[in-house]
Amino acid sequence: MKVKDFAGTLKRLGDAGYPVEIGPVHEGKWHVAFVMGCEGIWLDIYSVDEDAGPQKAA
């Protein structure tokens, strides 16, 4: 599941009784963690950093 607020989402899930089981892993622009959801279903929580776009010369 792609989220905008990676750290905030993991905190809210943990507070609701669904702690991170694997991760979080930060690889390049990717942030990924796995949470055990209801009935043993694994949820992959991820976020991808957005490019700021081309830099203008000063």
N, C-alpha and C positions, 0 to 999 in steps of 0.2 A: 504494500500500500504506500503510494507516494504521499509525503507530507511536506508542508512548508516549514514548520517549526519542529525540527527533528528532536532536539533536546527536550523541548516542552512536551511533545507527544510521548516520549519515553517516560518522562516524569508522571504525566497524567495516567498512563497505562500502569505504571508501578504503583501509584497511589490507589488505583482501582483494583489492585490485587493481581496484576499481570506483569511481573517483573521481566526484565530482559534476561533471556536464557543464554543467548549467544551474541557476542559483540558488546558494545558497538564497534564496528570496524570502519575506519576512515581510509579510503583508497582514492587518491587523486581528488576528484570533485564529488565522489560518492561517499555517502554515510549510510551504513546498513546495520540493522540489528534484527534479531529474531525473538519473538515473544510467543509463548505457548498460550493459545486462546482457549475458548470454550471447547469442550469435548475433545481436547488434545490436538486441535487444529493449529498448525504453526502459521504465524503471521510474519511476513517480512515487511519491516518498516524501513523506508529509505527516503533519502533526500539527495538531490543533485544540485550542487552549487551552480548558480546561473552566471554566465559570462557577463561582465560589465560592458561588453562591446569593445569596439576598437578605441584605442586611446588616441586622443588628439594631440598633435605636437604643440608644445608651448611656444 
